[in-house]
Amino acid sequence: MQSSGLWKPVLGGLLLALAIYIGGFKFDQHLRTRRGPWQVTFTTAHSGAPAIIVNQPKLNIANLKIVFPGETTTNASGTVIFDFPQKPVPFGRVKFEDLTYLPGTVTFDFFGHEIELLPRTLYINRKSRPWESNATITLTPADKPAVLPAPMPGKKKY
């Protein structure tokens, strides 16, 4: 029995498996981050109404402004880069986010308006709109969608 010749193929196989694993991991990380995150600036319009400005450079989305006239906010303005989940926002709330492969999906609730950022399209109050750079969208209180019923607590979905 020659056991001395067995360690070379085993070690070679382990090193090959390790190289494939590391290479696959690096490639997946590249795919996850190559397009970059959503950049949402929370600000106020000239009228004092709250507004957001959406940017995503890799998708050629720049300075899409959504204004909420008739609403007020007391929080400071700032830019939030959605590169990992559960980042706090100055006003409104994040309803859903899937940032596995950036830019991913981010859904907001701003004063009863549902804004959903997807790479292929923009959803405002559950209606699809094409992305337009350097545009301003005004959402009045009359534009709010009907409120969906809240899920019943304790009920399991199968």
Sine and cosine of phi, psi and omega as CSV:
sin_phi,cos_phi,sin_psi,cos_psi,sin_omega,cos_omega
0.00,0.00,0.76,-0.65,0.04,-1.00
-0.92,-0.40,0.98,-0.20,0.02,-1.00
-1.00,-0.02,-0.25,0.97,-0.04,-1.00
-0.94,0.34,-0.40,0.91,-0.01,-1.00
-1.00,0.03,-0.10,0.99,-0.05,-1.00
-0.99,0.12,-0.48,0.88,-0.10,-0.99
-0.94,0.35,-0.49,0.87,-0.01,-1.00
-0.92,0.40,-0.76,0.65,0.04,-1.00
-0.91,0.42,-0.59,0.81,0.02,-1.00
-0.91,0.41,-0.73,0.69,0.02,-1.00
-0.90,0.44,-0.65,0.76,0.05,-1.00
-0.88,0.48,-0.68,0.74,0.04,-1.00
-0.90,0.44,-0.66,0.75,0.03,-1.00
-0.90,0.43,-0.68,0.73,0.02,-1.00
-0.91,0.41,-0.63,0.78,0.05,-1.00
-0.90,0.43,-0.69,0.72,0.03,-1.00
-0.89,0.46,-0.65,0.76,0.03,-1.00
-0.90,0.43,-0.68,0.73,0.02,-1.00
-0.90,0.44,-0.66,0.75,0.03,-1.00
-0.91,0.42,-0.66,0.75,0.01,-1.00
-0.89,0.45,-0.75,0.66,-0.01,-1.00
-0.90,0.43,-0.69,0.73,0.03,-1.00
-0.89,0.46,-0.68,0.73,0.03,-1.00
-0.90,0.43,-0.64,0.77,0.03,-1.00
-0.90,0.44,-0.72,0.69,0.01,-1.00
-0.88,0.47,-0.65,0.76,0.00,-1.00
-0.91,0.42,-0.67,0.74,0.04,-1.00
-0.90,0.43,-0.66,0.75,0.06,-1.00
-0.87,0.49,-0.64,0.77,0.04,-1.00
-0.89,0.46,-0.71,0.70,0.02,-1.00
-0.89,0.46,-0.58,0.82,-0.02,-1.00
-0.94,0.33,-0.51,0.86,-0.14,-0.99
-0.90,-0.43,-0.04,1.00,-0.16,-0.99
-0.89,0.45,-0.52,0.86,-0.03,-1.00
-1.00,-0.05,-0.13,0.99,0.07,-1.00
0.97,0.23,0.21,-0.98,-0.10,-1.00
-1.00,0.03,0.21,-0.98,0.18,-0.98
-0.94,0.35,0.61,-0.80,0.09,-1.00
-0.87,-0.50,0.92,-0.38,-0.05,-1.00
-0.89,-0.47,0.86,-0.51,0.03,-1.00
-0.99,-0.16,0.83,-0.56,0.04,-1.00
-0.99,-0.11,0.84,-0.54,-0.12,-0.99
-0.50,-0.87,-0.20,-0.98,0.13,-0.99
-0.81,-0.58,0.54,-0.84,0.04,-1.00
-0.97,0.23,0.09,-1.00,0.02,-1.00
-0.86,0.52,-0.50,0.86,0.00,-1.00
-0.98,0.22,-0.15,0.99,-0.04,-1.00
1.00,-0.08,-0.06,1.00,0.02,-1.00
-0.97,0.26,0.56,-0.83,0.06,-1.00
-0.88,0.47,0.53,-0.85,-0.01,-1.00
-0.47,-0.88,0.38,-0.92,0.15,-0.99
-0.81,-0.58,0.48,-0.88,0.08,-1.00
-0.83,-0.56,0.84,-0.54,-0.08,-1.00
-0.97,-0.24,0.74,-0.67,0.07,-1.00
-0.72,-0.70,0.60,-0.80,0.13,-0.99
-0.47,-0.88,1.00,-0.04,-0.14,-0.99
-0.84,0.55,-0.66,0.75,-0.05,-1.00
-0.93,0.37,-0.41,0.91,0.04,-1.00
-0.99,-0.13,0.14,0.99,-0.02,-1.00
0.84,0.54,0.65,0.76,0.09,-1.00
-0.95,-0.31,0.89,-0.46,-0.07,-1.00
-0.68,-0.74,0.76,-0.65,0.16,-0.99
0.83,0.55,0.68,0.73,0.15,-0.99
-0.99,0.13,0.91,-0.42,-0.09,-1.00
-0.97,-0.26,0.76,-0.66,0.07,-1.00
-0.87,-0.49,0.87,-0.50,-0.09,-1.00
-0.94,-0.34,0.60,-0.80,-0.01,-1.00
-0.88,-0.47,0.97,0.23,-0.01,-1.00
-0.92,0.40,0.51,-0.86,-0.02,-1.00
1.00,0.08,-0.01,1.00,0.03,-1.00
-0.92,-0.40,0.36,-0.93,0.04,-1.00
-0.73,-0.68,0.42,-0.91,0.09,-1.00
-0.56,-0.83,0.52,-0.86,0.00,-1.00
-0.94,-0.34,-0.10,1.00,-0.05,-1.00
-0.98,0.20,0.43,-0.90,0.01,-1.00
-0.94,0.33,0.38,-0.92,0.04,-1.00
-1.00,0.09,0.22,-0.98,0.02,-1.00
0.17,-0.98,0.19,-0.98,0.01,-1.00
-0.96,-0.29,0.73,-0.69,0.05,-1.00
-0.90,-0.43,0.80,-0.60,0.05,-1.00
-0.98,-0.21,0.89,-0.46,-0.10,-1.00
-1.00,0.03,0.96,0.29,0.02,-1.00
-0.98,-0.22,-0.23,0.97,0.17,-0.99
-0.50,-0.86,0.40,-0.92,-0.16,-0.99
-0.93,0.37,0.29,-0.96,0.16,-0.99
0.89,0.45,0.62,0.78,0.12,-0.99
-0.99,0.13,0.66,-0.75,0.02,-1.00
-0.95,0.30,0.54,-0.84,0.02,-1.00
-0.89,-0.45,0.54,-0.84,-0.05,-1.00
-0.89,0.46,-0.59,0.80,0.08,-1.00
-0.53,-0.85,0.30,-0.95,-0.11,-0.99
0.97,0.23,-0.21,-0.98,0.06,-1.00
-0.54,-0.84,0.44,-0.90,0.06,-1.00
-1.00,0.02,0.88,-0.48,0.00,-1.00
-1.00,0.07,-0.58,0.82,-0.07,-1.00
-0.40,-0.92,0.59,-0.81,0.13,-0.99
-0.51,-0.86,0.71,-0.70,0.10,-0.99
-0.78,-0.63,0.99,-0.17,-0.08,-1.00
-0.94,-0.33,0.45,0.89,-0.01,-1.00
-0.88,0.48,-0.79,0.62,0.07,-1.00
-0.89,-0.46,0.95,-0.31,-0.09,-1.00
-0.90,0.43,0.55,-0.84,0.12,0.99
-0.98,0.21,-0.27,0.96,0.08,-1.00
0.97,0.26,-0.35,-0.94,-0.02,-1.00
-0.85,-0.53,0.74,-0.67,0.10,-1.00
-0.73,-0.68,0.80,-0.60,0.02,-1.00
-0.89,-0.45,0.78,-0.62,-0.02,-1.00
-0.91,-0.41,0.38,-0.93,0.24,-0.97
-0.86,-0.52,0.95,-0.32,0.04,-1.00
-0.92,-0.39,0.97,-0.26,0.09,-1.00
0.83,0.56,0.57,0.82,0.00,-1.00
1.00,-0.03,-0.08,1.00,0.06,-1.00
-1.00,-0.09,0.71,-0.70,0.03,-1.00
-0.99,-0.16,0.87,-0.49,0.01,-1.00
-0.89,-0.45,0.83,-0.56,-0.01,-1.00
-0.83,-0.56,0.85,-0.52,0.01,-1.00
-0.99,-0.13,0.90,-0.43,0.07,-1.00
-0.81,-0.58,0.50,-0.87,0.01,-1.00
-0.86,0.52,-0.59,0.81,-0.09,-1.00
-1.00,0.08,-0.44,0.90,-0.05,-1.00
-0.33,-0.95,0.23,-0.97,0.06,-1.00
-0.94,-0.33,0.74,-0.67,0.08,-1.00
-0.94,-0.34,0.80,-0.60,0.08,-1.00
-0.84,-0.54,0.87,-0.49,-0.03,-1.00
0.79,0.62,0.71,0.70,0.06,-1.00
0.92,0.40,0.35,0.94,0.06,-1.00
-0.85,-0.53,0.74,-0.68,-0.04,-1.00
-0.96,0.29,0.65,-0.76,0.09,-1.00
-0.67,-0.74,0.62,-0.79,0.08,-1.00
-0.95,0.32,0.45,-0.89,0.06,-1.00
-0.94,0.33,0.70,-0.71,0.06,-1.00
-0.72,-0.69,0.86,-0.51,0.07,-1.00
-0.97,0.23,0.47,-0.88,0.05,-1.00
0.83,0.56,0.57,0.82,0.03,-1.00
-0.93,-0.38,0.36,-0.93,0.07,-1.00
-0.84,-0.54,0.79,-0.61,0.03,-1.00
-0.91,-0.41,0.78,-0.62,0.00,-1.00
-0.95,-0.31,0.81,-0.58,0.00,-1.00
-0.89,-0.45,0.94,-0.33,0.00,-1.00
-1.00,0.05,0.27,-0.96,0.05,-1.00
-0.85,0.53,-0.46,0.89,0.02,-1.00
-0.94,0.34,-0.32,0.95,-0.02,-1.00
-0.99,0.13,-0.07,1.00,-0.07,-1.00
-0.90,0.43,0.63,-0.77,0.04,-1.00
-0.97,0.22,0.23,-0.97,0.08,-1.00
-0.90,0.44,0.59,-0.81,-0.03,-1.00
-0.97,0.24,0.77,-0.64,0.05,-1.00
-0.98,0.18,0.56,-0.83,0.04,-1.00
-0.92,0.39,0.58,-0.81,0.02,-1.00
-0.97,0.26,0.57,-0.82,0.04,-1.00
-0.90,0.44,0.55,-0.84,-0.01,-1.00
-0.97,0.25,0.77,-0.64,0.00,-1.00
-0.94,0.35,0.56,-0.83,0.06,-1.00
0.99,0.10,-0.14,0.99,0.02,-1.00
-1.00,0.04,0.79,-0.61,0.00,-1.00
-1.00,-0.03,0.64,-0.77,0.07,-1.00
-0.98,-0.22,0.73,-0.69,0.00,-1.00
-0.93,-0.36,0.00,0.00,0.00,0.00
